[in-house]
Amino acid sequence: MSQTIIGLNSPQAVKLFSASLFQQISRRSYFTRKFASKGKTKPLQILTELESGAGDEIRFDLSVAIGGAPVEGDDNRVGSEARLKFYQDVVRIDQSYKGANLGGKMTRKRTLHNLRTLSRDQLNDYWARLYDETIFIYLSGARGVNTAYTWPLGWTGRANNALQAPDSAHIMYGDGTSKATLTTAGKMTRDVIERVITKSKTMGGGSEQDGTCLLYTSPSPRD
């Protein structure tokens, strides 16, 4: 006598997808809670154009800050106006997947632990950690040498979004002039942080440079 079997990939197998995983990732991620927004109020901008439509990239314009000395008194303003200057950048998306193998039915039967709940909690932590690590690596412009990171050593970024190392104008050190000359005295102090904030605020005033600055202290953030 034949037995009716509804397999894992059968069209009759009911699958429900919960959005709670993504909500918990957002709450647990440090960068999402502290530095990201859908508006212009925070350093990291969340672009939502692809959430409801097809596509694999978003192109957006960058408006450079207006600079130059102002006109004072009764001097003629004509011809001294600043022009608006734009650049364009692109963000490309890709798919990432990470699953947990819970074993067979008997494996789940032999333990008192709810392996499905446990795996979901573990994946919540995994994605939040990976999200923060990825942002930190991109902001640093390098993978670094920390072997505890999820991305492997030598990782150079996503396929369509390679890492970009900062130039000399966007790097500061706790002491010395390079990572090689950094000593144990170059700690993350209040004075050092104020120097970085001041430099970031004064960059980009009509120049080609943005106000992003990478800080190296002892021990180095990349470690």
HUCORRA-V820796 format. One record per residue. N is the residue number from 0. RES is the residue in one small letter. SS is DSSP state (a for helix, b for strand, c for the rest). OMEGA is omega in radians with two decimals (NA if undefined). BURIAL is # if it has 24 or more other C-alpha atoms within 12 Angstrom, else .. Layout:
((N,RES,SS,OMEGA,BURIAL) (N,RES,SS,OMEGA,BURIAL))
//
This chain:
((0,m,c,-3.11,.) (1,s,c,-3.13,.) (2,q,c,3.11,.) (3,t,c,-3.14,.) (4,i,c,3.02,.) (5,i,c,-3.04,.) (6,g,c,-3.10,.) (7,l,c,-3.07,.) (8,n,c,-3.14,.) (9,s,c,3.09,.) (10,p,c,3.14,.) (11,q,c,-3.14,.) (12,a,c,-3.09,.) (13,v,c,3.13,.) (14,k,c,3.11,.) (15,l,c,-3.11,.) (16,f,c,-3.11,.) (17,s,c,3.10,.) (18,a,c,-3.07,.) (19,s,a,3.13,.) (20,l,a,-3.11,.) (21,f,a,3.11,.) (22,q,a,-3.13,.) (23,q,a,3.06,#) (24,i,a,-3.13,#) (25,s,a,-3.13,#) (26,r,a,-3.08,.) (27,r,a,-3.09,#) (28,s,c,-3.12,#) (29,y,a,-3.09,#) (30,f,a,3.13,#) (31,t,a,-3.09,#) (32,r,a,-2.97,.) (33,k,a,-2.92,.) (34,f,a,-3.05,.) (35,a,b,3.08,.) (36,s,b,3.10,.) (37,k,c,3.11,.) (38,g,c,-3.09,.) (39,k,c,-3.02,.) (40,t,c,-3.08,.) (41,k,c,-3.05,.) (42,p,c,-3.11,.) (43,l,b,-3.10,.) (44,q,b,3.10,.) (45,i,c,3.14,.) (46,l,c,-3.03,.) (47,t,c,-3.05,.) (48,e,c,-3.08,.) (49,l,c,-3.12,.) (50,e,c,-3.07,.) (51,s,c,-3.12,.) (52,g,c,-3.13,.) (53,a,c,3.12,.) (54,g,c,3.13,.) (55,d,c,3.09,.) (56,e,b,3.09,.) (57,i,b,3.05,.) (58,r,b,-3.11,.) (59,f,b,-3.11,.) (60,d,b,3.06,.) (61,l,b,3.14,.) (62,s,b,-3.10,.) (63,v,c,-3.13,.) (64,a,c,3.12,.) (65,i,c,3.14,.) (66,g,c,3.13,.) (67,g,c,-3.12,.) (68,a,c,3.11,.) (69,p,c,3.04,.) (70,v,c,-3.08,.) (71,e,c,3.09,.) (72,g,c,-3.12,.) (73,d,c,3.13,.) (74,d,c,-3.10,.) (75,n,c,3.13,.) (76,r,c,-3.08,.) (77,v,c,3.13,.) (78,g,c,3.14,.) (79,s,c,-3.10,.) (80,e,c,3.10,.) (81,a,c,3.10,.) (82,r,c,3.07,.) (83,l,c,-3.08,.) (84,k,c,-3.06,.) (85,f,b,2.92,.) (86,y,b,3.12,.) (87,q,b,3.10,.) (88,d,b,-3.10,.) (89,v,b,3.04,.) (90,v,b,-3.14,#) (91,r,b,-3.11,.) (92,i,c,3.06,.) (93,d,c,-3.09,.) (94,q,c,3.05,.) (95,s,c,-3.10,.) (96,y,c,3.01,.) (97,k,c,-3.12,.) (98,g,c,3.08,.) (99,a,c,3.13,.) (100,n,c,-3.08,.) (101,l,c,-3.11,.) (102,g,c,-3.12,.) (103,g,c,-3.10,.) (104,k,a,-3.12,.) (105,m,a,3.08,.) (106,t,a,3.12,.) (107,r,a,-3.13,.) (108,k,a,-3.03,.) (109,r,c,-3.08,.) (110,t,c,3.09,.) (111,l,c,-3.12,.) (112,h,c,3.02,.) (113,n,c,-3.02,.) (114,l,a,3.12,.) (115,r,a,3.11,.) (116,t,a,3.14,.) (117,l,a,-3.12,.) (118,s,a,3.12,.) (119,r,a,3.10,#) (120,d,a,3.12,.) (121,q,a,3.13,.) (122,l,a,3.03,#) (123,n,a,-3.14,#) (124,d,a,-3.11,#) (125,y,a,-3.08,#) (126,w,a,3.09,#) (127,a,a,3.13,#) (128,r,a,3.14,#) (129,l,a,3.13,#) (130,y,a,-3.13,#) (131,d,a,3.12,#) (132,e,a,-3.12,#) (133,t,a,3.12,#) (134,i,a,-3.12,#) (135,f,a,3.13,#) (136,i,a,-3.14,#) (137,y,a,3.09,#) (138,l,a,3.13,#) (139,s,a,-3.11,#) (140,g,c,3.14,#) (141,a,c,3.13,#) (142,r,c,-3.09,#) (143,g,c,-3.01,#) (144,v,c,-3.14,.) (145,n,c,-3.10,.) (146,t,c,3.14,.) (147,a,c,3.12,.) (148,y,c,3.13,.) (149,t,c,3.10,#) (150,w,c,-3.07,#) (151,p,c,3.07,.) (152,l,c,-3.12,.) (153,g,c,3.12,.) (154,w,c,-3.05,.) (155,t,c,3.11,.) (156,g,b,3.12,#) (157,r,b,-3.03,.) (158,a,c,-3.09,.) (159,n,c,3.14,.) (160,n,b,-3.09,.) (161,a,b,3.08,.) (162,l,c,3.10,.) (163,q,c,-3.14,.) (164,a,c,3.12,.) (165,p,c,3.09,.) (166,d,c,-3.04,.) (167,s,a,-3.13,.) (168,a,a,-3.08,.) (169,h,a,3.10,#) (170,i,b,3.03,#) (171,m,b,-3.09,#) (172,y,b,3.08,#) (173,g,c,2.96,#) (174,d,c,-3.08,#) (175,g,c,-3.09,.) (176,t,c,3.14,.) (177,s,c,3.09,.) (178,k,c,-3.14,#) (179,a,c,-3.11,.) (180,t,c,3.13,.) (181,l,c,-3.11,.) (182,t,c,3.13,.) (183,t,c,3.12,.) (184,a,c,-3.09,.) (185,g,c,-3.11,#) (186,k,c,3.09,.) (187,m,c,-3.11,#) (188,t,c,3.11,.) (189,r,a,3.13,.) (190,d,a,-3.14,.) (191,v,a,3.14,.) (192,i,a,3.12,.) (193,e,a,3.07,.) (194,r,a,-3.13,.) (195,v,a,3.14,#) (196,i,a,-3.14,.) (197,t,a,-3.14,.) (198,k,a,-3.13,#) (199,s,a,-3.12,#) (200,k,a,-3.09,.) (201,t,a,3.07,.) (202,m,c,3.06,.) (203,g,c,3.13,.) (204,g,c,-3.12,.) (205,g,c,3.12,.) (206,s,c,3.14,.) (207,e,c,-3.02,.) (208,q,c,3.04,.) (209,d,c,-3.05,#) (210,g,c,3.11,#) (211,t,c,-3.09,#) (212,c,c,3.12,#) (213,l,b,-3.07,#) (214,l,b,3.02,#) (215,y,b,3.05,#) (216,t,c,-3.14,#) (217,s,c,-0.11,#) (218,p,c,-3.05,.) (219,s,c,3.08,#) (220,p,c,-3.11,#) (221,r,c,3.10,#) (222,d,c,NA,.))
//
